Amino acid sequence: MDNRWLETPDSAAFVMFNNGAFGGAEKRFTSLFLYLSGLYPGKFYFIVNRHLFNHLNRIFAKLSHDYIIVIGEENAESSPAADTLPKYYKDAIPDPLEIDAQASLARKIYWYYKNRYKQKKLFKEIENLRKELSIKVFAGIFSGVLPLVFYMQSKPKNASVIFSNMDSWFTDVHSDMKKLWYRKYYSFNYAMENSDFVDFLSPYILEGVKKRNLSLKDDRVFVSPCSFADYENCKVGDKTNFEIAFCSRLEPNKNPLMFLEAAKIIHGKYPEVKFHILGEGTLVPEVEKFIKNNGLLSVINFQFLKNPSEIFTKTSVFISLQTNTNYPSQSVLEAMACGNAVIASKCGDTGLFINEKNGILIDLDTGALINAIEMLIKNPPLAKNMGIEGRKLVTSHHTIEKFSDYYLSLIKEAYKKIQ
């Protein structure tokens, strides 16, 4: 791969914001930044808001702050520390069409200028960094792309923009943005149609966007060749006791309550089986209530872990029940690398890494989930063999080396556009 741009004084920056629970996408792109900045010190920067910065300090041990820059209303001196992050989150996003039906014209005009002012203010901070650090390529990750739209409008062109769309729920992607014109600076339609390149994490996300009739030129669209996770701590440990794990952001689309319903039934039939539910998010109160009300406190381990692989090393089965697609889940990859068989909802691009060799695909139904769990409880050798096959797949195909080569090629092509 032609990496001559790495020999220039110019740099690239990832831009990512987070205002809720910490999830797999944040972990994936932070790992990518740390990997690339380790290989090429001074060539990559990570521009984040204070909330995400606090998460990073909590999740990543001995995090070096070199090349990480915090922007936004709060600065490093006055912002709260990582240990002040909330226990409960409210990440649910209301349907914009419902909001539209209830909003007056005056309210819509107010939202338009409020959103524009907010993103323009962030853009000015980013623009100052661009000049100071000679940043020529920005990778806007999900909401991090919003202030970058001003680069898409500027003439002459000061920087190229890659939009990494990691959203399998298509939040803020709409087929009729003329109706929602006031969301221009707080939606992804404009960014997808005007970025130099759009990086989709899976074919499912790309197809979902295409169905919304956005104008996407084929020569600007790329799909990541794989996902990846940090497998350094992913070991196959002692699995003598049969244990089952669920790990995700605790949001409705992840269906943690379905997992708990199945765990309750399975516990009644197989009291020796233990369960783990790991994560944080909007549904934490409901999860806590379910476990307590059903007398499962000694059966289900519920906590948030910055390194969930320490649980996965001893579990035999990992369960992923996302509504739209389980690919490219960080937790699934880590669990597979720890030798877990996977039970997953057969939706979206889940089949890209779960098949009959390493797991069981099911309909999103509690009965189907219970049947799949029972099948593996009754046949431990099958679960073990699936775990072995899963580990082989992820450690050979879903690697950071493969993903970083892909992303470097995107940055290289984006760099060419401003030469």
Summary of the structure (lengths in Angstrom):
residues: 419
radius of gyration: 22.0
end to end distance: 18.3
largest distance: 68.2
contacts: 1400
relative contact order: 0.12
helix: 46%
strand: 15%
